[in-house]
Amino acid sequence: MGELPEFRITSSHPFEHVGTDFTGALLTKDAGKVYVVVFSCAVTRAVHLEIVDNMSTDEFLSAFEAFCNRRGNPTAVYSDNATTY
């Protein structure tokens, strides 16, 4: 097995290095659908969740802006290369 990347084992502020992904769809009481953008700290493994109406670029950017407003701007953001992004 390979070693962890340096940023994963170096002390840093929470959410300085972030992984992100979508999850859902979750059904609401009114039979609508919502999705969740998951932001995961690469060092502390803390998570931050943002609910969005769909998996569009605009919704992700709004969720990312809300995340940054709450947690600060990350140094690096990692994701899978899914077509959603």
PyMOL Python script that loads the backbone (N, CA, C, O; Angstrom):
from pymol import cmd

cmd.read_pdbstr("""\
ATOM      1  N   MET A   1       0.836  -1.182   0.000  1.00  0.00           N
ATOM      2  CA  MET A   1       0.000   0.000   0.000  1.00  0.00           C
ATOM      3  C   MET A   1       0.879   1.242   0.000  1.00  0.00           C
ATOM      4  O   MET A   1       1.961   1.254   0.586  1.00  0.00           O
ATOM      5  N   GLY A   2       0.402   2.279  -0.660  1.00  0.00           N
ATOM      6  CA  GLY A   2       1.161   3.522  -0.748  1.00  0.00           C
ATOM      7  C   GLY A   2       1.032   4.367   0.501  1.00  0.00           C
ATOM      8  O   GLY A   2       0.161   4.146   1.342  1.00  0.00           O
ATOM      9  N   GLU A   3       1.902   5.318   0.599  1.00  0.00           N
ATOM     10  CA  GLU A   3       1.870   6.239   1.722  1.00  0.00           C
ATOM     11  C   GLU A   3       0.849   7.339   1.464  1.00  0.00           C
ATOM     12  O   GLU A   3       0.489   7.623   0.321  1.00  0.00           O
ATOM     13  N   LEU A   4       0.392   7.952   2.554  1.00  0.00           N
ATOM     14  CA  LEU A   4      -0.535   9.065   2.433  1.00  0.00           C
ATOM     15  C   LEU A   4       0.196  10.290   1.879  1.00  0.00           C
ATOM     16  O   LEU A   4       1.385  10.473   2.142  1.00  0.00           O
ATOM     17  N   PRO A   5      -0.507  11.124   1.117  1.00  0.00           N
ATOM     18  CA  PRO A   5       0.111  12.362   0.638  1.00  0.00           C
ATOM     19  C   PRO A   5       0.521  13.245   1.816  1.00  0.00           C
ATOM     20  O   PRO A   5      -0.075  13.167   2.890  1.00  0.00           O
ATOM     21  N   GLU A   6       1.512  14.064   1.618  1.00  0.00           N
ATOM     22  CA  GLU A   6       2.056  14.914   2.681  1.00  0.00           C
ATOM     23  C   GLU A   6       0.987  15.790   3.329  1.00  0.00           C
ATOM     24  O   GLU A   6       0.995  15.966   4.548  1.00  0.00           O
ATOM     25  N   PHE A   7       0.068  16.343   2.537  1.00  0.00           N
ATOM     26  CA  PHE A   7      -0.951  17.230   3.103  1.00  0.00           C
ATOM     27  C   PHE A   7      -1.905  16.503   4.044  1.00  0.00           C
ATOM     28  O   PHE A   7      -2.546  17.145   4.877  1.00  0.00           O
ATOM     29  N   ARG A   8      -2.015  15.183   3.932  1.00  0.00           N
ATOM     30  CA  ARG A   8      -2.896  14.409   4.811  1.00  0.00           C
ATOM     31  C   ARG A   8      -2.302  14.184   6.197  1.00  0.00           C
ATOM     32  O   ARG A   8      -3.038  13.913   7.146  1.00  0.00           O
ATOM     33  N   ILE A   9      -0.994  14.292   6.328  1.00  0.00           N
ATOM     34  CA  ILE A   9      -0.349  14.004   7.603  1.00  0.00           C
ATOM     35  C   ILE A   9       0.328  15.225   8.216  1.00  0.00           C
ATOM     36  O   ILE A   9       0.943  15.123   9.277  1.00  0.00           O
ATOM     37  N   THR A  10       0.220  16.368   7.566  1.00  0.00           N
ATOM     38  CA  THR A  10       0.793  17.603   8.081  1.00  0.00           C
ATOM     39  C   THR A  10      -0.299  18.400   8.781  1.00  0.00           C
ATOM     40  O   THR A  10      -1.387  18.589   8.237  1.00  0.00           O
ATOM     41  N   SER A  11      -0.004  18.865   9.984  1.00  0.00           N
ATOM     42  CA  SER A  11      -0.972  19.653  10.740  1.00  0.00           C
ATOM     43  C   SER A  11      -1.373  20.901   9.953  1.00  0.00           C
ATOM     44  O   SER A  11      -0.524  21.595   9.394  1.00  0.00           O
ATOM     45  N   SER A  12      -2.671  21.171   9.919  1.00  0.00           N
ATOM     46  CA  SER A  12      -3.180  22.352   9.220  1.00  0.00           C
ATOM     47  C   SER A  12      -4.525  22.730   9.827  1.00  0.00           C
ATOM     48  O   SER A  12      -5.092  21.991  10.632  1.00  0.00           O
ATOM     49  N   HIS A  13      -5.017  23.879   9.431  1.00  0.00           N
ATOM     50  CA  HIS A  13      -6.334  24.300   9.882  1.00  0.00           C
ATOM     51  C   HIS A  13      -7.392  23.378   9.280  1.00  0.00           C
ATOM     52  O   HIS A  13      -7.207  22.874   8.172  1.00  0.00           O
ATOM     53  N   PRO A  14      -8.496  23.148   9.990  1.00  0.00           N
ATOM     54  CA  PRO A  14      -9.570  22.330   9.415  1.00  0.00           C
ATOM     55  C   PRO A  14     -10.050  22.910   8.083  1.00  0.00           C
ATOM     56  O   PRO A  14     -10.175  24.125   7.927  1.00  0.00           O
ATOM     57  N   PHE A  15     -10.308  22.040   7.154  1.00  0.00           N
ATOM     58  CA  PHE A  15     -10.824  22.374   5.826  1.00  0.00           C
ATOM     59  C   PHE A  15      -9.839  23.166   4.971  1.00  0.00           C
ATOM     60  O   PHE A  15     -10.250  23.838   4.025  1.00  0.00           O
ATOM     61  N   GLU A  16      -8.549  23.098   5.288  1.00  0.00           N
ATOM     62  CA  GLU A  16      -7.557  23.721   4.412  1.00  0.00           C
ATOM     63  C   GLU A  16      -7.397  22.903   3.129  1.00  0.00           C
ATOM     64  O   GLU A  16      -7.200  23.463   2.051  1.00  0.00           O
ATOM     65  N   HIS A  17      -7.484  21.585   3.253  1.00  0.00           N
ATOM     66  CA  HIS A  17      -7.483  20.673   2.107  1.00  0.00           C
ATOM     67  C   HIS A  17      -8.805  19.914   2.161  1.00  0.00           C
ATOM     68  O   HIS A  17      -9.103  19.244   3.150  1.00  0.00           O
ATOM     69  N   VAL A  18      -9.591  20.022   1.099  1.00  0.00           N
ATOM     70  CA  VAL A  18     -10.974  19.544   1.115  1.00  0.00           C
ATOM     71  C   VAL A  18     -11.232  18.598  -0.049  1.00  0.00           C
ATOM     72  O   VAL A  18     -10.804  18.838  -1.178  1.00  0.00           O
ATOM     73  N   GLY A  19     -11.940  17.522   0.253  1.00  0.00           N
ATOM     74  CA  GLY A  19     -12.483  16.665  -0.789  1.00  0.00           C
ATOM     75  C   GLY A  19     -13.970  16.956  -0.897  1.00  0.00           C
ATOM     76  O   GLY A  19     -14.607  17.288   0.103  1.00  0.00           O
ATOM     77  N   THR A  20     -14.530  16.840  -2.085  1.00  0.00           N
ATOM     78  CA  THR A  20     -15.951  17.135  -2.254  1.00  0.00           C
ATOM     79  C   THR A  20     -16.608  16.112  -3.175  1.00  0.00           C
ATOM     80  O   THR A  20     -15.979  15.554  -4.074  1.00  0.00           O
ATOM     81  N   ASP A  21     -17.890  15.890  -2.920  1.00  0.00           N
ATOM     82  CA  ASP A  21     -18.671  14.969  -3.743  1.00  0.00           C
ATOM     83  C   ASP A  21     -20.149  15.254  -3.519  1.00  0.00           C
ATOM     84  O   ASP A  21     -20.526  15.886  -2.533  1.00  0.00           O
ATOM     85  N   PHE A  22     -20.977  14.785  -4.435  1.00  0.00           N
ATOM     86  CA  PHE A  22     -22.426  14.864  -4.300  1.00  0.00           C
ATOM     87  C   PHE A  22     -22.956  13.552  -3.743  1.00  0.00           C
ATOM     88  O   PHE A  22     -22.370  12.491  -3.957  1.00  0.00           O
ATOM     89  N   THR A  23     -24.057  13.635  -3.033  1.00  0.00           N
ATOM     90  CA  THR A  23     -24.795  12.450  -2.637  1.00  0.00           C
ATOM     91  C   THR A  23     -26.281  12.757  -2.727  1.00  0.00           C
ATOM     92  O   THR A  23     -26.672  13.925  -2.727  1.00  0.00           O
ATOM     93  N   GLY A  24     -27.082  11.764  -2.801  1.00  0.00           N
ATOM     94  CA  GLY A  24     -28.534  11.958  -2.925  1.00  0.00           C
ATOM     95  C   GLY A  24     -28.998  11.114  -4.083  1.00  0.00           C
ATOM     96  O   GLY A  24     -28.209  10.311  -4.581  1.00  0.00           O
ATOM     97  N   ALA A  25     -30.155  11.234  -4.518  1.00  0.00           N
ATOM     98  CA  ALA A  25     -31.169  12.202  -4.165  1.00  0.00           C
ATOM     99  C   ALA A  25     -31.924  11.752  -2.912  1.00  0.00           C
ATOM    100  O   ALA A  25     -32.180  10.569  -2.693  1.00  0.00           O
ATOM    101  N   LEU A  26     -32.262  12.748  -2.112  1.00  0.00           N
ATOM    102  CA  LEU A  26     -33.065  12.505  -0.928  1.00  0.00           C
ATOM    103  C   LEU A  26     -34.460  13.038  -1.188  1.00  0.00           C
ATOM    104  O   LEU A  26     -34.624  14.114  -1.763  1.00  0.00           O
ATOM    105  N   LEU A  27     -35.458  12.291  -0.769  1.00  0.00           N
ATOM    106  CA  LEU A  27     -36.834  12.719  -0.979  1.00  0.00           C
ATOM    107  C   LEU A  27     -37.292  13.576   0.187  1.00  0.00           C
ATOM    108  O   LEU A  27     -37.049  13.247   1.348  1.00  0.00           O
ATOM    109  N   THR A  28     -37.959  14.683  -0.132  1.00  0.00           N
ATOM    110  CA  THR A  28     -38.488  15.572   0.902  1.00  0.00           C
ATOM    111  C   THR A  28     -39.932  15.204   1.201  1.00  0.00           C
ATOM    112  O   THR A  28     -40.528  14.385   0.500  1.00  0.00           O
ATOM    113  N   LYS A  29     -40.497  15.809   2.243  1.00  0.00           N
ATOM    114  CA  LYS A  29     -41.878  15.509   2.627  1.00  0.00           C
ATOM    115  C   LYS A  29     -42.871  15.809   1.521  1.00  0.00           C
ATOM    116  O   LYS A  29     -43.893  15.132   1.403  1.00  0.00           O
ATOM    117  N   ASP A  30     -42.581  16.815   0.711  1.00  0.00           N
ATOM    118  CA  ASP A  30     -43.499  17.182  -0.375  1.00  0.00           C
ATOM    119  C   ASP A  30     -43.190  16.432  -1.674  1.00  0.00           C
ATOM    120  O   ASP A  30     -43.579  16.871  -2.756  1.00  0.00           O
ATOM    121  N   ALA A  31     -42.493  15.309  -1.562  1.00  0.00           N
ATOM    122  CA  ALA A  31     -42.157  14.425  -2.684  1.00  0.00           C
ATOM    123  C   ALA A  31     -41.191  15.059  -3.671  1.00  0.00           C
ATOM    124  O   ALA A  31     -41.104  14.623  -4.819  1.00  0.00           O
ATOM    125  N   GLY A  32     -40.469  16.076  -3.241  1.00  0.00           N
ATOM    126  CA  GLY A  32     -39.418  16.661  -4.067  1.00  0.00           C
ATOM    127  C   GLY A  32     -38.105  15.946  -3.817  1.00  0.00           C
ATOM    128  O   GLY A  32     -38.012  15.067  -2.960  1.00  0.00           O
ATOM    129  N   LYS A  33     -37.092  16.334  -4.576  1.00  0.00           N
ATOM    130  CA  LYS A  33     -35.764  15.758  -4.410  1.00  0.00           C
ATOM    131  C   LYS A  33     -34.777  16.857  -4.054  1.00  0.00           C
ATOM    132  O   LYS A  33     -34.868  17.974  -4.564  1.00  0.00           O
ATOM    133  N   VAL A  34     -33.840  16.538  -3.185  1.00  0.00           N
ATOM    134  CA  VAL A  34     -32.709  17.405  -2.902  1.00  0.00           C
ATOM    135  C   VAL A  34     -31.450  16.548  -2.920  1.00  0.00           C
ATOM    136  O   VAL A  34     -31.505  15.325  -2.791  1.00  0.00           O
ATOM    137  N   TYR A  35     -30.331  17.212  -3.082  1.00  0.00           N
ATOM    138  CA  TYR A  35     -29.032  16.551  -3.104  1.00  0.00           C
ATOM    139  C   TYR A  35     -28.167  17.189  -2.027  1.00  0.00           C
ATOM    140  O   TYR A  35     -28.482  18.270  -1.530  1.00  0.00           O
ATOM    141  N   VAL A  36     -27.090  16.529  -1.673  1.00  0.00           N
ATOM    142  CA  VAL A  36     -26.187  17.042  -0.651  1.00  0.00           C
ATOM    143  C   VAL A  36     -24.785  17.120  -1.257  1.00  0.00           C
ATOM    144  O   VAL A  36     -24.299  16.170  -1.870  1.00  0.00           O
ATOM    145  N   VAL A  37     -24.151  18.276  -1.068  1.00  0.00           N
ATOM    146  CA  VAL A  37     -22.738  18.406  -1.411  1.00  0.00           C
ATOM    147  C   VAL A  37     -21.967  18.157  -0.123  1.00  0.00           C
ATOM    148  O   VAL A  37     -22.184  18.832   0.884  1.00  0.00           O
ATOM    149  N   VAL A  38     -21.070  17.187  -0.163  1.00  0.00           N
ATOM    150  CA  VAL A  38     -20.273  16.812   0.998  1.00  0.00           C
ATOM    151  C   VAL A  38     -18.874  17.401   0.836  1.00  0.00           C
ATOM    152  O   VAL A  38     -18.195  17.155  -0.161  1.00  0.00           O
ATOM    153  N   PHE A  39     -18.456  18.181   1.829  1.00  0.00           N
ATOM    154  CA  PHE A  39     -17.092  18.701   1.884  1.00  0.00           C
ATOM    155  C   PHE A  39     -16.417  17.993   3.054  1.00  0.00           C
ATOM    156  O   PHE A  39     -16.903  18.058   4.183  1.00  0.00           O
ATOM    157  N   SER A  40     -15.311  17.324   2.791  1.00  0.00           N
ATOM    158  CA  SER A  40     -14.619  16.541   3.810  1.00  0.00           C
ATOM    159  C   SER A  40     -13.187  17.044   3.981  1.00  0.00           C
ATOM    160  O   SER A  40     -12.434  17.122   3.010  1.00  0.00           O
ATOM    161  N   CYS A  41     -12.811  17.385   5.215  1.00  0.00           N
ATOM    162  CA  CYS A  41     -11.452  17.824   5.503  1.00  0.00           C
ATOM    163  C   CYS A  41     -10.504  16.635   5.333  1.00  0.00           C
ATOM    164  O   CYS A  41     -10.734  15.565   5.898  1.00  0.00           O
ATOM    165  N   ALA A  42      -9.454  16.825   4.564  1.00  0.00           N
ATOM    166  CA  ALA A  42      -8.516  15.740   4.281  1.00  0.00           C
ATOM    167  C   ALA A  42      -7.635  15.401   5.476  1.00  0.00           C
ATOM    168  O   ALA A  42      -7.066  14.310   5.521  1.00  0.00           O
ATOM    169  N   VAL A  43      -7.507  16.303   6.444  1.00  0.00           N
ATOM    170  CA  VAL A  43      -6.638  16.063   7.590  1.00  0.00           C
ATOM    171  C   VAL A  43      -7.436  15.582   8.793  1.00  0.00           C
ATOM    172  O   VAL A  43      -7.133  14.529   9.353  1.00  0.00           O
ATOM    173  N   THR A  44      -8.455  16.342   9.197  1.00  0.00           N
ATOM    174  CA  THR A  44      -9.214  15.998  10.402  1.00  0.00           C
ATOM    175  C   THR A  44     -10.379  15.053  10.129  1.00  0.00           C
ATOM    176  O   THR A  44     -10.920  14.451  11.056  1.00  0.00           O
ATOM    177  N   ARG A  45     -10.763  14.922   8.878  1.00  0.00           N
ATOM    178  CA  ARG A  45     -11.900  14.104   8.433  1.00  0.00           C
ATOM    179  C   ARG A  45     -13.237  14.689   8.873  1.00  0.00           C
ATOM    180  O   ARG A  45     -14.253  13.996   8.829  1.00  0.00           O
ATOM    181  N   ALA A  46     -13.257  15.948   9.296  1.00  0.00           N
ATOM    182  CA  ALA A  46     -14.510  16.638   9.599  1.00  0.00           C
ATOM    183  C   ALA A  46     -15.302  16.800   8.307  1.00  0.00           C
ATOM    184  O   ALA A  46     -14.720  16.861   7.224  1.00  0.00           O
ATOM    185  N   VAL A  47     -16.614  16.870   8.415  1.00  0.00           N
ATOM    186  CA  VAL A  47     -17.444  17.042   7.219  1.00  0.00           C
ATOM    187  C   VAL A  47     -18.318  18.282   7.352  1.00  0.00           C
ATOM    188  O   VAL A  47     -18.697  18.691   8.449  1.00  0.00           O
ATOM    189  N   HIS A  48     -18.623  18.859   6.205  1.00  0.00           N
ATOM    190  CA  HIS A  48     -19.532  19.997   6.097  1.00  0.00           C
ATOM    191  C   HIS A  48     -20.510  19.633   4.984  1.00  0.00           C
ATOM    192  O   HIS A  48     -20.091  19.240   3.896  1.00  0.00           O
ATOM    193  N   LEU A  49     -21.805  19.760   5.249  1.00  0.00           N
ATOM    194  CA  LEU A  49     -22.830  19.377   4.285  1.00  0.00           C
ATOM    195  C   LEU A  49     -23.607  20.606   3.835  1.00  0.00           C
ATOM    196  O   LEU A  49     -23.947  21.463   4.651  1.00  0.00           O
ATOM    197  N   GLU A  50     -23.889  20.693   2.538  1.00  0.00           N
ATOM    198  CA  GLU A  50     -24.737  21.745   1.980  1.00  0.00           C
ATOM    199  C   GLU A  50     -25.815  21.079   1.142  1.00  0.00           C
ATOM    200  O   GLU A  50     -25.516  20.233   0.299  1.00  0.00           O
ATOM    201  N   ILE A  51     -27.069  21.456   1.371  1.00  0.00           N
ATOM    202  CA  ILE A  51     -28.195  20.915   0.598  1.00  0.00           C
ATOM    203  C   ILE A  51     -28.398  21.774  -0.639  1.00  0.00           C
ATOM    204  O   ILE A  51     -28.398  23.002  -0.559  1.00  0.00           O
ATOM    205  N   VAL A  52     -28.571  21.122  -1.787  1.00  0.00           N
ATOM    206  CA  VAL A  52     -28.812  21.816  -3.052  1.00  0.00           C
ATOM    207  C   VAL A  52     -30.027  21.203  -3.745  1.00  0.00           C
ATOM    208  O   VAL A  52     -30.399  20.062  -3.475  1.00  0.00           O
ATOM    209  N   ASP A  53     -30.633  21.970  -4.635  1.00  0.00           N
ATOM    210  CA  ASP A  53     -31.834  21.508  -5.342  1.00  0.00           C
ATOM    211  C   ASP A  53     -31.532  20.526  -6.461  1.00  0.00           C
ATOM    212  O   ASP A  53     -32.353  19.662  -6.769  1.00  0.00           O
ATOM    213  N   ASN A  54     -30.357  20.653  -7.073  1.00  0.00           N
ATOM    214  CA  ASN A  54     -29.978  19.752  -8.162  1.00  0.00           C
ATOM    215  C   ASN A  54     -28.458  19.691  -8.235  1.00  0.00           C
ATOM    216  O   ASN A  54     -27.769  20.349  -7.456  1.00  0.00           O
ATOM    217  N   MET A  55     -27.942  18.911  -9.159  1.00  0.00           N
ATOM    218  CA  MET A  55     -26.500  18.716  -9.252  1.00  0.00           C
ATOM    219  C   MET A  55     -25.882  19.568 -10.349  1.00  0.00           C
ATOM    220  O   MET A  55     -24.928  19.143 -11.001  1.00  0.00           O
ATOM    221  N   SER A  56     -26.412  20.761 -10.559  1.00  0.00           N
ATOM    222  CA  SER A  56     -25.896  21.647 -11.604  1.00  0.00           C
ATOM    223  C   SER A  56     -24.652  22.391 -11.122  1.00  0.00           C
ATOM    224  O   SER A  56     -24.366  22.444  -9.926  1.00  0.00           O
ATOM    225  N   THR A  57     -23.933  22.953 -12.060  1.00  0.00           N
ATOM    226  CA  THR A  57     -22.752  23.745 -11.738  1.00  0.00           C
ATOM    227  C   THR A  57     -23.117  24.938 -10.866  1.00  0.00           C
ATOM    228  O   THR A  57     -22.427  25.230  -9.889  1.00  0.00           O
ATOM    229  N   ASP A  58     -24.194  25.625 -11.215  1.00  0.00           N
ATOM    230  CA  ASP A  58     -24.613  26.789 -10.437  1.00  0.00           C
ATOM    231  C   ASP A  58     -24.926  26.424  -8.991  1.00  0.00           C
ATOM    232  O   ASP A  58     -24.555  27.157  -8.075  1.00  0.00           O
ATOM    233  N   GLU A  59     -25.602  25.303  -8.778  1.00  0.00           N
ATOM    234  CA  GLU A  59     -25.917  24.862  -7.417  1.00  0.00           C
ATOM    235  C   GLU A  59     -24.643  24.508  -6.650  1.00  0.00           C
ATOM    236  O   GLU A  59     -24.511  24.837  -5.472  1.00  0.00           O
ATOM    237  N   PHE A  60     -23.706  23.836  -7.327  1.00  0.00           N
ATOM    238  CA  PHE A  60     -22.441  23.513  -6.658  1.00  0.00           C
ATOM    239  C   PHE A  60     -21.696  24.788  -6.276  1.00  0.00           C
ATOM    240  O   PHE A  60     -21.194  24.900  -5.158  1.00  0.00           O
ATOM    241  N   LEU A  61     -21.621  25.756  -7.200  1.00  0.00           N
ATOM    242  CA  LEU A  61     -20.909  26.994  -6.906  1.00  0.00           C
ATOM    243  C   LEU A  61     -21.550  27.756  -5.751  1.00  0.00           C
ATOM    244  O   LEU A  61     -20.848  28.369  -4.946  1.00  0.00           O
ATOM    245  N   SER A  62     -22.870  27.723  -5.666  1.00  0.00           N
ATOM    246  CA  SER A  62     -23.559  28.352  -4.533  1.00  0.00           C
ATOM    247  C   SER A  62     -23.217  27.630  -3.224  1.00  0.00           C
ATOM    248  O   SER A  62     -22.987  28.268  -2.196  1.00  0.00           O
ATOM    249  N   ALA A  63     -23.189  26.304  -3.274  1.00  0.00           N
ATOM    250  CA  ALA A  63     -22.832  25.522  -2.087  1.00  0.00           C
ATOM    251  C   ALA A  63     -21.378  25.770  -1.696  1.00  0.00           C
ATOM    252  O   ALA A  63     -21.059  25.867  -0.511  1.00  0.00           O
ATOM    253  N   PHE A  64     -20.506  25.873  -2.681  1.00  0.00           N
ATOM    254  CA  PHE A  64     -19.090  26.128  -2.408  1.00  0.00           C
ATOM    255  C   PHE A  64     -18.905  27.519  -1.801  1.00  0.00           C
ATOM    256  O   PHE A  64     -18.099  27.696  -0.888  1.00  0.00           O
ATOM    257  N   GLU A  65     -19.638  28.492  -2.299  1.00  0.00           N
ATOM    258  CA  GLU A  65     -19.574  29.841  -1.739  1.00  0.00           C
ATOM    259  C   GLU A  65     -20.049  29.840  -0.281  1.00  0.00           C
ATOM    260  O   GLU A  65     -19.431  30.475   0.574  1.00  0.00           O
ATOM    261  N   ALA A  66     -21.137  29.133  -0.001  1.00  0.00           N
ATOM    262  CA  ALA A  66     -21.636  29.036   1.370  1.00  0.00           C
ATOM    263  C   ALA A  66     -20.604  28.347   2.267  1.00  0.00           C
ATOM    264  O   ALA A  66     -20.375  28.775   3.399  1.00  0.00           O
ATOM    265  N   PHE A  67     -19.987  27.286   1.761  1.00  0.00           N
ATOM    266  CA  PHE A  67     -18.938  26.587   2.502  1.00  0.00           C
ATOM    267  C   PHE A  67     -17.786  27.533   2.828  1.00  0.00           C
ATOM    268  O   PHE A  67     -17.337  27.592   3.972  1.00  0.00           O
ATOM    269  N   CYS A  68     -17.309  28.268   1.834  1.00  0.00           N
ATOM    270  CA  CYS A  68     -16.184  29.193   2.031  1.00  0.00           C
ATOM    271  C   CYS A  68     -16.540  30.315   2.996  1.00  0.00           C
ATOM    272  O   CYS A  68     -15.707  30.737   3.798  1.00  0.00           O
ATOM    273  N   ASN A  69     -17.778  30.799   2.919  1.00  0.00           N
ATOM    274  CA  ASN A  69     -18.208  31.846   3.843  1.00  0.00           C
ATOM    275  C   ASN A  69     -18.201  31.353   5.283  1.00  0.00           C
ATOM    276  O   ASN A  69     -17.921  32.122   6.203  1.00  0.00           O
ATOM    277  N   ARG A  70     -18.503  30.097   5.479  1.00  0.00           N
ATOM    278  CA  ARG A  70     -18.580  29.518   6.825  1.00  0.00           C
ATOM    279  C   ARG A  70     -17.232  29.023   7.332  1.00  0.00           C
ATOM    280  O   ARG A  70     -16.897  29.237   8.497  1.00  0.00           O
ATOM    281  N   ARG A  71     -16.454  28.364   6.474  1.00  0.00           N
ATOM    282  CA  ARG A  71     -15.223  27.680   6.885  1.00  0.00           C
ATOM    283  C   ARG A  71     -13.936  28.349   6.419  1.00  0.00           C
ATOM    284  O   ARG A  71     -12.853  27.964   6.862  1.00  0.00           O
ATOM    285  N   GLY A  72     -14.026  29.335   5.542  1.00  0.00           N
ATOM    286  CA  GLY A  72     -12.837  29.964   4.968  1.00  0.00           C
ATOM    287  C   GLY A  72     -12.470  29.299   3.656  1.00  0.00           C
ATOM    288  O   GLY A  72     -12.935  28.202   3.349  1.00  0.00           O
ATOM    289  N   ASN A  73     -11.628  29.978   2.882  1.00  0.00           N
ATOM    290  CA  ASN A  73     -11.224  29.447   1.583  1.00  0.00           C
ATOM    291  C   ASN A  73     -10.191  28.338   1.753  1.00  0.00           C
ATOM    292  O   ASN A  73      -9.183  28.534   2.432  1.00  0.00           O
ATOM    293  N   PRO A  74     -10.426  27.182   1.149  1.00  0.00           N
ATOM    294  CA  PRO A  74      -9.441  26.105   1.247  1.00  0.00           C
ATOM    295  C   PRO A  74      -8.228  26.385   0.358  1.00  0.00           C
ATOM    296  O   PRO A  74      -8.314  27.135  -0.615  1.00  0.00           O
ATOM    297  N   THR A  75      -7.110  25.774   0.708  1.00  0.00           N
ATOM    298  CA  THR A  75      -5.905  25.857  -0.121  1.00  0.00           C
ATOM    299  C   THR A  75      -6.066  25.003  -1.363  1.00  0.00           C
ATOM    300  O   THR A  75      -5.644  25.393  -2.452  1.00  0.00           O
ATOM    301  N   ALA A  76      -6.678  23.830  -1.202  1.00  0.00           N
ATOM    302  CA  ALA A  76      -6.865  22.900  -2.317  1.00  0.00           C
ATOM    303  C   ALA A  76      -8.193  22.173  -2.163  1.00  0.00           C
ATOM    304  O   ALA A  76      -8.626  21.866  -1.053  1.00  0.00           O
ATOM    305  N   VAL A  77      -8.837  21.902  -3.312  1.00  0.00           N
ATOM    306  CA  VAL A  77     -10.092  21.154  -3.339  1.00  0.00           C
ATOM    307  C   VAL A  77      -9.888  19.963  -4.266  1.00  0.00           C
ATOM    308  O   VAL A  77      -9.421  20.114  -5.394  1.00  0.00           O
ATOM    309  N   TYR A  78     -10.243  18.781  -3.779  1.00  0.00           N
ATOM    310  CA  TYR A  78     -10.083  17.548  -4.544  1.00  0.00           C
ATOM    311  C   TYR A  78     -11.452  16.936  -4.787  1.00  0.00           C
ATOM    312  O   TYR A  78     -12.338  17.015  -3.936  1.00  0.00           O
ATOM    313  N   SER A  79     -11.619  16.324  -5.957  1.00  0.00           N
ATOM    314  CA  SER A  79     -12.860  15.617  -6.259  1.00  0.00           C
ATOM    315  C   SER A  79     -12.551  14.496  -7.237  1.00  0.00           C
ATOM    316  O   SER A  79     -11.491  14.459  -7.862  1.00  0.00           O
ATOM    317  N   ASP A  80     -13.510  13.582  -7.351  1.00  0.00           N
ATOM    318  CA  ASP A  80     -13.398  12.628  -8.432  1.00  0.00           C
ATOM    319  C   ASP A  80     -13.684  13.415  -9.710  1.00  0.00           C
ATOM    320  O   ASP A  80     -14.217  14.522  -9.633  1.00  0.00           O
ATOM    321  N   ASN A  81     -13.364  12.907 -10.817  1.00  0.00           N
ATOM    322  CA  ASN A  81     -13.575  13.631 -12.071  1.00  0.00           C
ATOM    323  C   ASN A  81     -14.908  13.237 -12.700  1.00  0.00           C
ATOM    324  O   ASN A  81     -14.993  12.989 -13.903  1.00  0.00           O
ATOM    325  N   ALA A  82     -15.937  13.185 -11.875  1.00  0.00           N
ATOM    326  CA  ALA A  82     -17.271  12.831 -12.373  1.00  0.00           C
ATOM    327  C   ALA A  82     -17.766  13.899 -13.333  1.00  0.00           C
ATOM    328  O   ALA A  82     -17.326  15.048 -13.281  1.00  0.00           O
ATOM    329  N   THR A  83     -18.663  13.522 -14.188  1.00  0.00           N
ATOM    330  CA  THR A  83     -19.203  14.478 -15.167  1.00  0.00           C
ATOM    331  C   THR A  83     -20.000  15.584 -14.503  1.00  0.00           C
ATOM    332  O   THR A  83     -20.252  16.616 -15.124  1.00  0.00           O
ATOM    333  N   THR A  84     -20.403  15.394 -13.258  1.00  0.00           N
ATOM    334  CA  THR A  84     -21.122  16.423 -12.521  1.00  0.00           C
ATOM    335  C   THR A  84     -20.275  17.677 -12.369  1.00  0.00           C
ATOM    336  O   THR A  84     -20.796  18.792 -12.404  1.00  0.00           O
ATOM    337  N   TYR A  85     -18.995  17.499 -12.205  1.00  0.00           N
ATOM    338  CA  TYR A  85     -18.102  18.645 -12.033  1.00  0.00           C
ATOM    339  C   TYR A  85     -17.672  19.148 -13.368  1.00  0.00           C
ATOM    340  O   TYR A  85     -16.913  20.113 -13.449  1.00  0.00           O
TER     341      TYR A  85
END
""", "prot")
cmd.dss("prot")
cmd.show_as("cartoon", "prot")
cmd.util.cbc("prot")
cmd.orient("prot")
